[in-house]
Amino acid sequence: MRGGDGILGARRTLRSSGLTSLRLRTQFLKRREKWLVILGVILHAVYMLSIFDIYFKTPIVHGMEPVKPRFSAPAKRLVLLIADGLRADKFFEPDSVGNYRAPFLRSVIKERGRWGVSHARPPTESRPGHVAIIAGFYEDPSAVTKGWKANPVEFDSVFNKSRHTFAFGSPDIIPIFCGALQHSTWNSYPHEYEDFATDASFLDEWSLDQFQSLLNRSNEDEKLKQLLQQDNLVIFLHLLGCDSNGHAHRPYSSIYLNNVKVVDHIAERVYNLVQNYFKDNLTSYVFTADHGMSDKGSHGDGHPSNTDTPLVAWGAGIRQPLRISENHHHEDKVRFVDDHVHDMPTPSDWGLDGIERLDVNQADIAPLMSTLLGSPCPINAVGNLPIGFVNLSEVDKVEAVLANTKQILNQFIRKSQIKQSHSLRFKPFKPLVNYKLVLDHIERLLSIREYDAAQGLSENLRSLALEGLHYFQTYDWFMLMTVISLGYIGWMIYLIIHVLQSYTALPGIFFRKDKSTYLKANTAKIYFSGFLLMASVCILLLVEHAPPLYHAYFAMTIFLWVQICSEYQFLKALWRYMHGKEINYFGNFLACFIVSVFILEILVRSFMDRKIYTWTFLIIGVIASVYLLYSVPWSSGIPVFVWLACWSLSTFTLMPAEIPDNTKLVIYSGFIIVAIGAVSRYLDMYSRENKFWFSLTHEHKKSKFNTLFLFQVLLVVFSSFMVPLSTSHRTEKQELLALHQVINWSIAGVSMVLPLFSPTGLLSRLTSIFLGFAPTFLLLSIGYEAVFYGALGLALMAWILFENAYLHINQTDEPSSSTEIMEDSLVVASDARCLQLSHMRIPLAFMVFFNIAFFGTGNFASIASFEISSVYRFITIFSPFLMAALLIFKLLIPFVLVICTFTAITRLLRVPLLGCYFLVIICSDVMTIHFFFLVQNTGSWMEIGNTISHFGIMSAQVVFVLLLFALTSIYTKDIQIRPSNRPSRKHI
């Protein structure tokens, strides 16, 4: 016995030896289990938070001084027009009769401006798109924890650096940039204007009318007129029409395409208004979009239809169009932020082949606008100035690029300073250690008028600064990911040690070979060393001003590995035991490990593609039936049943996750469920003499049980009739009749209580549970998921039959004597088998069924993939909490069936349930580690959210499964198995 209880925290001194030590050890293991569960909950909760310290830290830093350009501003004011949701191809391509939809802006491209495609970085949504254009940086990943609409942190923008900003447009966009900006004049329309049922192009007209009204007011307001005559002004019109019409009518609809013409006409009218009002030709114009629109009327991901947006710039400080030959081609193969290659060929139908195209990253527009206004770039911008757009002298071009470079370099310097001030062992970004020498060299080149060399050196320094920003953004990644990974691995190893000590015959084997294995072990040095290491790490983290959770990550990981080291005597005994085994044993162990990891990796992949379960159950059906075919009589029907059950379940993951309404299918499903229950009842009553069914049946037949079964069948049939009745009345009267509501609630409530009074035989009780939850599931079903309930029940029955057949097939291999079994009590019950390597199939099968319950009829990771209309047979008046509770309960019902079956199989095989639970947790944590490395902070919000939810689901499984065990124990605790012969316990 080791000197400290480890998890229990209290040390016990065992002065006796022999059996007393072993009994005390057994008592300790029993007590340790509840602490293991608590530790598992805490560990997974803490480690789940780690993704926000690793992947979702804000890149924004403060404390930098703005870099004032050393050149004169080419423009006094800038007009920014953003057409929300405008696709590049719909803007540039001609319509069906060959006419272009944007004649004014095309004339600008051909006669007096520059053009290109602006590449947005996912998530291609309105807020991050506008932030990239106006502030010059991409989506702040920390926004995932703070809401997508609001700004997670304050940031600088082109508007902030202006003398005054005038902005008009959507209430979702304008307040983000102007709500707290003192030197701004802005207005937005009410949210009620954003009606998808109408043509939203009037929203664009509203923004134009507001601007025109502003100019008209200035003729009467002298103060406003003087303000408009100042320099460094920004005029921003947000045009939402294309986005709203794209969502409502799709981007290929006539309404959306007509909105493109409206936007072009507004750009022309704005240009004419500004030119006629100011009459000084000192206005720059930038026209672009925040994102595109997919053919389905959505956006968010990295598809070119979402990332490619038009960019047209003209006016003061903008170069004239450059004619190019058809064979003109750049060698630049740098990729954009949307992963598209530079200098992509221009589609011929755009009709712009002869005019130079300058593609940019979306964040490059912010330094372009700052340069045109002669103002400092936003201090958090990461965009590169597209020098091909600006019309400046050679020296001013270099000064503009240098100002852009210094602004990005300042962010790098600030991040470096922050990290260095908090680090005892700081690792600088080596390529920029001598950045001051590079800046001095650029200044020398400028002084001797080597402008090309100075510009090239500035651009190279800017690229290095951007790399440096990424270096410090991910500075702690390796450390944190290593600590978390070691923590998960330590947790799994510690669970394995506990399972080996508590639920296998190894302790008895080791005790007989060497009784000192369980005598007092001096582990004080191990715990003291662990304490010193933990204290040292915490002090180091305190000195470095690390976040509090960093302490928790390190403490949990160190604690687990100290516990593992404290079991060194058991590990030494295990090592000696393994050394004495033959090569076949290691071959079996390796094969089990490879198969287990392969299955778990398939389950990981299934989170991204649920169709994998189709192939999984097709293959399982063939393998299981072939195995049984050579082991049990064909006449038993078990091989055929297993094959058909697996193949029937395989079809559901081919169906769409969005379940279409099909009331008739729900009704038919009720009768299918009754048929399954009737067959199960028949087998329970008349197959007792068959050795493959004997253990599953109960001994005595009582009339009250027949009555209970008939009553359950009646409730299933009654619920099937209530499905169309409730649906038809709701459709006709737009509300649920109170009588129907009472009946439905009564059926659901009564049916789930009846299984408690069913016979305690395995088959009888599981059949009763299957029929007991069926009425509730039917009343909450709208389509094929009701059939899935029956198919899942058949597949679970096939699992039971397979395990029962496997048990009888292998009974001949069991030892007839118990000479190798310890007489001393173990943690497992006295009539339970010890876990063997072959029992690993049980948690693996459970993981497969548990995940098919996740994805059989949808995506449990997103409740939005399930229809809210499922609850309309219980309630129609809007009640979000009750509706959500009903929807979640519907999703939990398949899990209840899986857990009950899992518990019944452990009873059938007489293996410890809690030991199998720990093996399930080990399996789920293998998947958790994989999902930990799959979390991403780039891509669409849906992609980001899915990776977080996948990791969160697996992390929460230690609690989720345990709660389901507690819930279902009221149904399964009294299940009894009829043993044909009392099995003896086996060793590994």
C-alpha positions, 0 to 999 in steps of 0.5 A: 500500500502506498503512503498517500491516498493521492486523490483522497488527499489523506495518507494512511499507514498500513503496518500489517501485511498480507491479506489485511493490506489487500483488503485495505487496498480494496477499500481504498479503491472503492473510495477512490472511485467517487473522487475519480468521477469528481476529478473527471468533471473538474478536469474536463471543465478546466481543460475545455476552457483552454481553447479560449486561451489558445485559439480565441485570444484577441490580437488587438493591443493598445499603447502604440503611437499613430504613425503620421505620414510624411507626405501631403494628402492627395484628397480632402475627403473620401466617399466610401460606398459599401454594398452589403452582400454584393458578389463580384461576378454579379457586379461585373458580368453582363445580364441575359441580354448582354447589358452590364448591370453597373454601367457607371462604375464600368465607365469609371474602371475604363476611363478614370479609376482602378479596379480589382477584386477584394478578397474577404477572409472568413467568416464572411459576415457583415461585422467582420467584413466592415471591420476589415475594410474600415479598421484594417484587421480581420475578425477578432477570434475572441468575439466567439465568447462575447457575441458577434454583434458587439465589439469585443474590444475597442479598436481604431479605425479610419473614421477615428482618424478623420476630422469628421465622419458622416455615415448613414445606413443599417442599424447593425453596422453604423453604430459599431463605428460611430456610436461612440465617435464624438466627431461623427454625424450618423443616422440609421433606419429602424430594424423594422425596415429590414423586411425580407418580404419586400424589395430591400433596395429602398434601404439603399435609397434611404441612405442616399436620401439622408446624404442628400438631405445633409448637403441640402441642410448645409445651405441653411446651416453655416456651421455644417457648411464650414464643417463640410469644407474641412479636410480629412472628412469621410462620407460613408453610405452603407447599402444593405439592399443586396444582402437582404434581397440575396437572403430573401430571393437568392443572388440569381433572382431578378430582385437581387440583380436589379438591386445591383443596378440600383447600387450603381445608380446610387454611386453615380448620383453620389458622385454627381452630388459631391462633384457639384457641391464641392467643385474642387476635384479633391474627393476620393471614391471607394466602392466595394462590398463586405462579402458576397452571397452563395447561391443558397442565399447565405454567406459565412464560409470561404467559398469564392462566391462569398469571399470575392467582392468588387473594388472600384476606386477613383478620384483624387489620389487614384491612378488612371486605368492602365491598358495591358496586353492580353498576354500580360501576366504577373509572376506573383504567386502569393495567396490572398487571405481567402486562399486564392492565388494572386493574378487569377484570370479575369473571366472573359464575359466581364469584358475587362481583359484589356485593363489592369486588375489589382486584387487586394485583401479586404484589410488592404482597403483601410491603409489605402483610404488612410493614404488618400486622406493623409491620415495615420493608418488605424493602429491595429490595421494589418493590411498592406497598402495597395500601392498600385492604386495611388497616384503619388510621386516616387518619394511619396509612394515610398513614404506611404509604404514606410508609414504603413510598415511602421504602423504594423511594426509598432504593433509587433514592437508593442506585443514584443514588449508586453511578452518580454515584460512578462517572461523570465525566458523571453524568445524574441522573433529573430528576423526582427531583432535588428529592425532599427538597423533596417529602418535606418538603412531605409532612411539612408536610401531615401536620402540618396533617392534610391526609391525602388530599393527603399520601397522594396526594403520597406515591403520586406520589413512589413512582411516580417512584421506581420509574421512577427505579429503571428509569432507573438499571437501564438507564442504560448500555443506550444506550451499550453497545447503540450500541457493540456495534451499531457493532462489528457494523457495522464488522466487516461493512464490513471483511469487505466491503472484504476481499472486494472487495479479494481476490475481485473484479476491482476491484483490477485496475480501480483499478490500471489507472486509478490505480497510486497506489491501491496505493502506500505510503499514510501511515496512521500518523496514522490508527493513532496517532489510533485508539490515542489514542482507545482509550487515552482510552476505557480511561482513562475506563472505568477512572476510572468503575470499569467492568467489564473487558468494557466495555474489550473492547467499546470496544477491538474497535469502535474497532479495527475502525473504525480498520482501515476508515479505514486503507483510505481509498485503496481507499474513495476509489477505490471511490467514484470507480468508483461515480460513473462507473457508470450508473443501472442499476448502482445499481438492480441494487445496490439491488435486490440489497440489498433482496432480501438483507435481506428474505430474512435478515429472513424467516430471523430470523422463522423462528426463531419460526415454522418454518412460514415455510419451507413458504411459502418453498420453495413460492414458491422452487419456483415461481419457480425452475421458471418461470425454468428453464422459459423457459431450458432445454428442457422435455424435460430435466426440470430445471424439473419436478424443481426444482419437485417437490424444493422442494415436497417439502421444504416439507411438513416444517416443517408437522409437529410438532417433537415427532417421533412414533415410526414405525418403518415410516416409517423403513424406507420412508425407507431405500428412498426414499434408495436410489431417489434414489441409484440415479437419481443414479447412472443420470444420472451414467452416461448423461447425459454428453452433455447439456450441462446434466449434462456438468459434473456427471459424471465422465469414466471409468467403473470397475468398482470404483466400481460395486462401491462404489455397490452396497456403499453401497446394501447398507448403507442397506438393511441399516440399514433392516432393523436399525431394526425389529430393534433396536427390537423387541428393545429393547422386549421385553427392555428392552435392546439386544442386544450383536450388534445394537449391534456391527452398528449401530456397524459399519454407521455407521462403515464407511458414512461412510468409503466416500465417500472412495473414490468417483469425484471427479465432482461428482454421483458424490461428492455421491451417495456422501456422501448414501448414506454418511451415510444409514445412520447417520441412519436408525439414529438416526431414529424417525419422519419425520425419515428422510424429511426426509433424502431430501427435503433431498438432493433439494432440494440436488440441485435447487440444483445443477441450478439453478446449473448451468443458470444457468451455461450460460444466462449463458455467452453473456454472458461476454467472449470476451477477457481484456483487462480482466483483470489479469495479476497474481496475485490471491488467487483461484486462477488458474482462478477467477472473480471474485465478481459481484453476482449471486453473492450468491444463493449465500450467501443460498441457503446461509443458507436451506438451513442454517436448514432444516437447523436447523428441518426436524425440530425446534428446534436451539436446544433439544436438548430438542425432539429425542427421546433415544430416537433413540440407543437403537439404539446404546446403552441404558445411561445414558451422558449424554456418549455419548448427547448426542454421538450426538444432536448428531451426528444433528443435524449430518448435514443440515448436512454435506450442505448444506456439501458441496453449497455447496462443490461449487457453488463448484467448479462455478461456479469462485468462491472458496470462502473469499470465499463463506464471508465473504459467509455470515458477513456475512449471518449477522451481519445476523441476529445484530444483529437477534437482539441487539435481540430478547434479552429479560429478561422473560417465561417462562424458555423465552422468555428462554432462546430469545432468548439461544439464537437470539442465541448460535447466530447469533454462533457461526455464524462458528466453526460453519460454519468447523468444518463446512468443515474437517470436510467438506473431506476429502470435497470437496477432490478434487471435479473439474469437467469444463469444457466451455469454460474460462470467463474471469474477470468483473468486477463 
